[in-house]
Amino acid sequence: MAAGLPALMLLLFTGLTAVDAVTTRAGCLDAAREAALAAARGEPGSTAGSRYAPAGADISVTVAGDRVTVTVRAPVRSLGARLPGLTVTGTAVAAVEPGAPGPRP
C-alpha cells in the first residue's frame, strides 16, 4: 500500500491535468472559430475571440489574401507543482465574405 499510493496520486494528478487540457483546448477552438468568423465579416476578430477564450489565452489573427487564420494559445495549469506546464492551441480558418468591409484583426 505504501508503494502504490504515490503512484496512484501521480496517476490522479496526470488524469485531472489531461481533463483540464482537453477542456481548455475546446475553449481555444471555440474562441478561434468565433474570432475567424468575426474577422471574415469585417468585425474585430481579437475582440470576438477574447469573449470565448480561456483565461490567459493569447489570440493571434492573420489575414492573408482572402483567408483569415486565427490561432488561440492558452496555458494549462497542472495540478501537481512538479508536473510540467502545458500549452494548448486551437486554430480556425475562414474565408473573407464577399461584400464585407475587409477583415480586421
C-alpha positions as CSV (number, residue, x, y, z in Angstrom):
1,M,0.0,0.0,0.0
2,A,2.8,2.4,0.9
3,A,4.5,1.9,-2.5
4,G,1.3,2.1,-4.6
5,L,-0.2,5.3,-3.0
6,P,2.4,7.7,-4.6
7,A,1.9,6.1,-8.0
8,L,-1.9,6.4,-7.6
9,M,-1.6,10.1,-6.7
10,L,0.6,10.8,-9.7
11,L,-1.9,9.0,-11.9
12,L,-4.7,11.0,-10.4
13,F,-2.9,14.4,-10.9
14,T,-2.0,13.4,-14.5
15,G,-5.5,12.4,-15.3
16,L,-7.0,15.6,-13.9
17,T,-4.5,17.7,-15.8
18,A,-5.4,15.8,-19.0
19,V,-9.1,16.6,-18.5
20,D,-8.2,20.2,-17.9
21,A,-6.1,20.3,-21.1
22,V,-9.0,18.8,-23.2
23,T,-11.4,21.4,-21.7
24,T,-9.0,24.3,-22.4
25,R,-8.4,23.1,-25.9
26,A,-12.1,23.0,-26.6
27,G,-12.3,26.6,-25.4
28,C,-9.4,27.6,-27.6
29,L,-11.2,26.0,-30.6
30,D,-14.4,27.8,-29.9
31,A,-12.6,31.2,-29.5
32,A,-10.6,30.7,-32.7
33,R,-13.8,29.8,-34.6
34,E,-15.7,32.8,-33.4
35,A,-12.7,35.2,-34.0
36,A,-12.2,33.9,-37.5
37,L,-15.9,34.3,-38.4
38,A,-16.0,37.8,-36.9
39,A,-12.8,38.9,-38.7
40,A,-14.1,37.4,-42.0
41,R,-17.3,39.6,-41.6
42,G,-15.1,42.7,-41.0
43,E,-15.5,42.9,-37.3
44,P,-12.5,42.9,-34.9
45,G,-11.6,39.3,-34.6
46,S,-9.5,39.5,-31.4
47,T,-12.3,41.2,-29.5
48,A,-14.8,38.5,-30.6
49,G,-12.3,35.7,-29.7
50,S,-11.5,37.1,-26.3
51,R,-15.1,36.7,-25.2
52,Y,-14.8,32.9,-25.6
53,A,-11.1,32.3,-24.9
54,P,-10.0,30.7,-21.7
55,A,-8.2,32.8,-19.1
56,G,-4.7,33.8,-20.0
57,A,-5.2,33.0,-23.7
58,D,-3.2,34.6,-26.5
59,I,-5.1,35.3,-29.7
60,S,-3.4,36.0,-33.0
61,V,-5.3,36.9,-36.1
62,T,-3.6,36.7,-39.5
63,V,-5.1,37.9,-42.8
64,A,-3.6,36.5,-46.0
65,G,-5.4,37.3,-49.2
66,D,-9.0,36.1,-48.9
67,R,-8.4,33.9,-45.8
68,V,-8.4,34.7,-42.1
69,T,-6.5,32.4,-39.8
70,V,-6.8,32.7,-36.0
71,T,-4.7,30.9,-33.5
72,V,-5.5,30.8,-29.8
73,R,-2.9,29.5,-27.3
74,A,-3.7,29.0,-23.6
75,P,-1.7,27.6,-20.7
76,V,-3.0,24.6,-18.8
77,R,-2.4,24.6,-15.1
78,S,-1.1,21.3,-13.8
79,L,-2.4,20.1,-10.5
80,G,0.9,19.0,-9.2
81,A,3.6,21.5,-8.5
82,R,6.3,19.3,-10.0
83,L,4.4,18.4,-13.2
84,P,5.4,20.4,-16.3
85,G,3.2,23.1,-17.6
86,L,1.3,22.6,-20.9
87,T,0.1,25.0,-23.6
88,V,-2.7,24.0,-25.9
89,T,-3.6,25.6,-29.2
90,G,-6.7,25.9,-31.3
91,T,-6.7,27.2,-34.9
92,A,-9.5,28.2,-37.3
93,V,-9.6,29.4,-40.8
94,A,-12.4,31.4,-42.5
95,A,-12.8,32.8,-46.0
96,V,-13.5,36.5,-46.2
97,E,-17.1,37.1,-47.0
98,P,-17.8,38.9,-50.3
99,G,-19.0,42.4,-49.8
100,A,-17.6,42.6,-46.3
101,P,-15.7,45.8,-45.5
102,G,-12.4,43.8,-45.2
103,P,-11.1,41.6,-42.4
104,R,-9.9,43.3,-39.2
105,P,-7.5,41.6,-36.8
